[in-house]
Amino acid sequence: MNAYLATRVSQRAGRQAASKQYCAGAADSPQGFLGLHTPLFRWLTERSKLVNGAENTLRLFRQVSGFTNYNTMEQEFQDIDSSGRWQNLYNEIRNQASEYSYKVAKLPVNRNLNRYRDVSPYDHSRVKLENSENDYINASLVDVEEAQRAYILSQGPLRNTCGHFWLMIWEQSCKAVIMLNRVIEKGSEKCAQYWPTTEELQMSFTDTGFVVRLLSEEDQSYFTIRLLELQNTKTEESREIYHFHYTTWPDFGVPESPASFLNFLFKVRESGSLDPEHGPSVVHCSAGIGRSGTFALVDTCLVLMEKRKNRSSMDIQKVLLGMREYRMGLIQTPDQLRFSYMAVIEGAKLILTDNSETQNKLTQLSRDDLEPDLPPPPPPPRPHLNDSRPNGPHLESQAPSGDRLAGEPDAQDHNKADNSGQVRKRHREERIASTSQRVQQMKQRLTESERKQEKWQYWRPILFNVGAGAGAVLAISLLYWMYSQ
């Protein structure tokens, strides 16, 4: 935990220094820390008398632009939803977010360590590697003191940073990795295969001295839970790491409903991985800001609501602005912001009330998220009217009679359920096999490219020496010919 505590201390000091430096020049800057240039916001800045906090200007903006204080989040959500203001609200939050320096991420030596050019960790909150020549990794420590939550939001590891990724997990004493993307999405690699599959069972990272073994794997319809063993080959010490992998969240999109996501979140919580006695959990997608930011925001808001025992005390926008001080761009789209509201509202119903009906609703809604591409089950047998009996027309089932007890499902129902489960399992296995095949193809292409590069590195000095020798011989021959004339 020493590395984690040291990171938190340096993070706070760096953030305070960066905030003072940034705010000192904000009033004189042509853009200002608000990033807005309208007369309305200039008037707001003068009216609030405060330029060092987005929260004050945000509150004043609501007063003059029609935003109201809501008794419940449901009222706020319905008002924004009915008026179609999610895009405006998202733009407002993005413009209010603080900005800090990220010079280390832009150093030439670190360029090939970033997956995306426009997603960089802030200098004051970046996670620093200790036992490495280069301490840089594209990951940020997001610390929410009131909720007693700490997350490391990271980009999806690159092929050349997988060893650094596991080194960070070891040094920060992380208990879990929460992965919210697939390795391959829409035909492109969003993340390197940094953990062993059921075929490999073990992966070695010689650059940082770690071995990762797959101990168990539990496959659900929309997520997978793995138990990994992380071994430090230098000290022979081993630790068990949870790997929670949500597999049905589209890139730049949201799940169809928050139910399956909340089930996933509660599974993570049940493991104790998010508790303060452990190091921060690593949360990543591809860039480490959209889906990852949504997960951290929803979990944090639910924790705060549990502590306060009051739904109306939660200001999701304020929490998001606070988290954006640690990593840029958290929540990438208005849809992700809307989904965050929905998940917090539904999650609060489960946390703050002990209602079995709500739990049943969550379970039912989560089924709606399972394999949406499957065809619906066939309808039950249609009844027909029979007037031959003395009591008049009544419904008679076409199903054959038998010794089946009342309320007991027949074999046909069992077969339907079994077939549906088998179809889901087959689709999941086909998806996993397809992803594995694409990863292997990418590895093969990369290996061939590396071999060509190695050959060129081998032959380049030889060809250079041969060329230099030939040039020298030619020059000597030319001089000899000139003097001999």
N, C-alpha and C positions, 0 to 999 in steps of 0.2 A: 504493500500500500504506500510505501514511501514515494515512489515515482508519481503516483496519483495525487498525493497530498502536495508534493512539490509543484506539480503542474497547476493545482488550484491556487496556490499562493502566488506564483508568478503570473498566473492568468489575471487575478484580481488587480495586482499592481500594474500590469501592462494595460489593462482596460481602463483604469482610472487615469493613467498618464495619457493614453490615446484620447480619452474623452475630453480631458482638459485642453489638450493641444487642438483637437478638432473644433471644440466649441468656442475656443478663444478667437478663431478666425472665421467663425460661421457668420457673424453679423456683418463683417466686411466683405465676405465672399459674394460674388455676383449670383451664385446659386444658393448658398446657405445650406445649413444642414437639413432643411426641409426638402430641398430638391424641387421646390415649386416657386413660380415667379409671378403668380397672379396678385393683383392688388388685395384680394380678399385675404390671402395668407400673409402678406406684408402687414395688413392691418391687424391680423390675429397675433402676429409676433409682437407688435408694439403693444397691443392690448394685454397680452399675457405677461409681458415683462420678463419672460423666461425663454431662453434660447437653448438651454442645456438639457431639455427633456422633451421627447416627442409626445409623452402622455398628456402634458398640459395643453399643447396645441391641438391634439386630437380631441380632447374633451371640449375645447372651445369651438372647434370646427363643428362638432355635433350640435352645439347650441344654436349656431347661426345658420346651419344648413338643413335643419329639419330633423336631425337625429334626436331621438328621445331616450330617456332613461327607462329601461324596461324592467318590469317586475320579475319576469322570468326569461330565460334564454329562448324558450319556445315562442314567446311573443316577438322577441327580436328576430328570430329566424323567420317566422311567418311574415313579418313586415318586410324584411329584406327580400325574401323569396317572392312575395306577391308583387313587389315593385320592380323586381329584376335588377337589383342594385349590387349583385355580387361582384361584377367587374369593377364598378366604381369603388366599392369597399376594398377590394384587393389592391387597386391602384393607390388608394389612400394609404393603406398600410405599407405598401412598398415605398411610397414617397416619404413616409414618416420614419422609416427604419434608419438607425444610425449607421454610419460608415466608418470603417477603420482601415488601417494600412495592412497590406499583405505583400510586403516586399520580398520576404523569403521565398514565397511560392513562385515569384517571377524571376528568381535568379536563374541564369542559364543552366547551371548544374541540375536544377530541379524541374526543368521543363518537361522532360520525358517521364516524370513521376506524377504528372497530372493527367487525368483522363480527359478533362475538358478545359479549354483555355479560359473560360469565363467563370469557373467555379474554383475558388481558392480559399484556404483557411486564413483567418485573420492572424496577424503576428502575435497578438496578445493571448489568443485562445487556442492556438495550434498545439497539438500533442507533439512533444519532442521525444525522439528515440534516444535512449541513453547509450546502449552498447552497440553503436554503429558509427562508422566514419562520417556519414551524413545523417544528421538528426531529423531530416525532413520526411514527413508523410502527410498526405492530404487528408487530414482528420482534425476535428475540432472538439474540444471538451465543452459541453453545454451543461452549466451548473445552475440548478434552480434551488436555492437555499430553503425557501419556505416549504417546498414540497419534499425536501430531502431526496431529490432525484439528481442524478448525474448521468449523462449519456455521452458517448463518443460517437459523433456523427461523422461517417467516413464515406469516401467514394468507394465504389466497387473496386477491389484490388485489380491492378494490372498484372500481366504475366511477370513483369520485372519487379513487382512490389509485394508479391504474396509472402515472401519471407519477412519483409518489413511489417506486414500486417500481423503476422503471428508474433513477431517480436513485441509489437505494441500491446497485443493482448496479454502477453506474459508480463511485461513490465508494469502495466496498469492494473494487474490482478483482476482482469475481467472474468466474469462467471459465464457470460452468454454472448453469443453473436446473433443478432436479429437481422435476417436477410429478407428484403421485401421485393426482390426482382428475380427473374429467371436469368440463367447464364446467357441464353440466346433469346432475343426478342426481336420479332419482325426481321429475322435473317441476319442480324448483326449481334456481335458479342457485347453484352452490357457489363460483363464481369468475368474475371478469370475463374477457372475451376480451382479454387484454393483449398478445398477439402476433399478427402478420399471418397470414392463411390463404393458401392457394394461389390464392384468388380475389382477395384484396386486395394481397398481396405487400408492402405497406408500411403502417405506421401512424405517425402523428405525435402527439406529446404536447407541446403548446405550453406547458402550464403549467410544465414543467420543462426544456423545450428539447431533446427527444430525438426521434429518428426510428429506428424499428425496421424492418428489411427482412428478408424471408425469402429466404435464399440457397439452401437445399436442404431436402428433407424425405424421410426414409426410413421407410416404413411397415412395421412388423412386426405380427404377429398380436396381441400383447398390449402393445406399446409403440411409440412413434414417436420418432425422433431428428431434431431440426431443427438447422440451423445458421443463426443469426441474425446480422445486422450491427447493432450499436448505435452510432448516430452522435450525437455531441454537437454540436448546431447552433451553439452559442456558440463552440466552438473548432475545429469542422470535423474533429475527431479521430474515428476509428472503431475499433471493436473487434469481434471475432467472439465470439459467445456460443453455447455449446451449450444446447439445450433438450431434456432427456430427459423424455418424457411417458409415464408408466405409465398405461394406459387401462382396465385390467381389475381394479382394486382397489375393492371395494364400500365405501361409507361405513360406518363403525363395524364393518366386517367384516375378513376376511383373505382372501388368495388361497387357492385350493383346496389348493395345495401350495407349498412354498418354492422349487421348482425354477425356475419362470419369474421369480420375484422375484430369485433369485440370478443368473440370466442377465442380468437388467436391471442389477443392481448391478455385475456384472463389466464390463458395457458402459460404465457410467459410469466405473469405475476405469480401463479401458483408455484412455479419453480423456485421462487425467492431470488431470482437473478437480479431483479431491480432494487432489492433492498439495500439500504445504506451500508450494511456491514460488509458488502462485497465492493469490489471496484466497479467503475462505471461499465454498463453494458454497451457493446459496440452495435450501433444501428447503421445499416447501409442499404442503399439501393444501387443505382448506377452513379449518379452524381452526389448522392448523400445530402440532398436538400429538399426534394419534393416529397416522395413517399416517406423518407426517413423523418423529415420535419413533421409530417402529419402524424406519424406514430408517436413521436416525442411530445407533440402538442396535446394530443388527446389523452395520453397517459398522465401528463403533468396536470392538466385541468381536472381530471377525475380524482387524482390524489388530493389536490387543493380542496375540491368539493367535499371529499371525505373528511378532511381535517376541519373544515369550517361548518359542516353539516347544514349548508345553506346554498341552494342552487342560484339564488338571485345575486349572490356575492361574487359570482364568477364573471370576469371580463376577459373573454377569449382573446380579443384583439390586444389587450394590454400584455397578456402572457406571451403572445406571439412576438410582439415588439421586443419584449425582454429577452426572449430566446434568440432573436435575430442579432442581438449584440454579440453573440458568440460565434455564429456561423451565418454567412451571407445567404440570402435568397430562400430561407426556409418557407415552405409552401410555394409551389411553382405556378399554380393556376387558380383561378377563381373556383373551379369545381372542387379542387382539393380543400380550399377554405370552407366551402359549403359542406363538404363531406365531414370535415372536422367538427363543425357545429352539430351535424346530425349524430355523429358518433358520441360526442360529449353528452348530448341530450338523452340519447338512448342508454348510454352507459350510466348516467346519473340515476335513471329510473331503477336500474338493477342494484346500484350501490347503496342508494339512500333509502330504498324500500325493500322489504323482504316479501316479495310478491311472486308466488309460484306461477301465476298466470303470465306475468312479464317474462319470467324465465322460459316458460313454454313458448311464448311468442318469439323470443330470441332464438330458440332452437329451431322453430319453424322457419323464421326468416333466413337463418343460416343455410337451411336446405335449399332456399331459392338461389343461393350463390353457387351451388354445386353443379359443375359441368353444365353451363347454360346451353351448350350445343347439342345436348341429348334430346331426342324426340320425347314428347309426353307419353305417359303410359296409356295403353288402350283403355277405352271406357268399359265399365262393368256391363254384364248382360242386361239387355233391356227387358223390363217386365211387360206383360200383356194383360189385357182385361179379360176376365172370365165371368160370363153371366149365368152359367149353368147351375150355380149353387143358389140355395133359397134365400140367402141374405143379400142378394143383389150383386152388382159388379164390385170386384175387388182386385187387388194386385196379386199376381201369381208369378213367381220367379221362374224363368226358363231353366235355371240350373237344376241338374239332377238331384233327387233327394238321396239321403244316405244316413249313415249313423253319426254324422258329424254333430258335435254338441253346439248349442246355441252360442253365438259369439265367437266360435273358434274359426280361424281363417282356414279356407280350404287349400288343397294342394296347388290350385291354379294361382291363388294369391301369393303363395310361397314362391312359386316358379317365377312370377312376375318380379317379385322383390329380388330373387336371386339373379335373374337375368339382368335387371337394372344395375345391381351391384357389380356383376361380372363385366357389363359394358363399361361402367365407370372405371373399373380396375384396368380393363384392357386399354381404354383411351389414355389413362394415366401412364401405363407401362409403355405405350407407343410414344407418348410425348417425351418420357424420360429417355427412351432408346434413341429417339430422333435428336434430342439435345446432346446426348453422349456421342452420337455419331458425328454431329457437326463440330463438337469440341475436338474430337480426335482428328477430324479433317483439318481444322485450324492448326492444331499442334503439328500435324504432318507438314503443312505448308510452311509453318514457322521453322520447323527443323530443317527442311530443304533450304530455306533462305539462309539459316545460320550456317549450314554446310557450305553453301556458295560463298558466303562472307568469309568463312574460315579458309577456304581454298584461295580466295583473292588475297587475304592477309598473308598467306604462305607464299604465294607466287609474286606478290607485288615487290618485295625487296629484291628478289632474284631478278625479275625483269628490269627493275631499276638499275641494278648493278650491271646487268648485261648491256643495257642501253648506254649506260655511262661508259663502260669499257669500249663498246663499239664506237662511241663518239670520240673517245680519246684516241683510239687507233686511227680513225678517219682524220682527226686533226693532225696527228703526227705525220701521217702519210701525206697530207696536203702541205705541211711545212717542209717536209723532205723534198717533195716535188718542186716547191717554189725555190728552195736553195740550190737544188741541182740544176736549175735552168741557167 
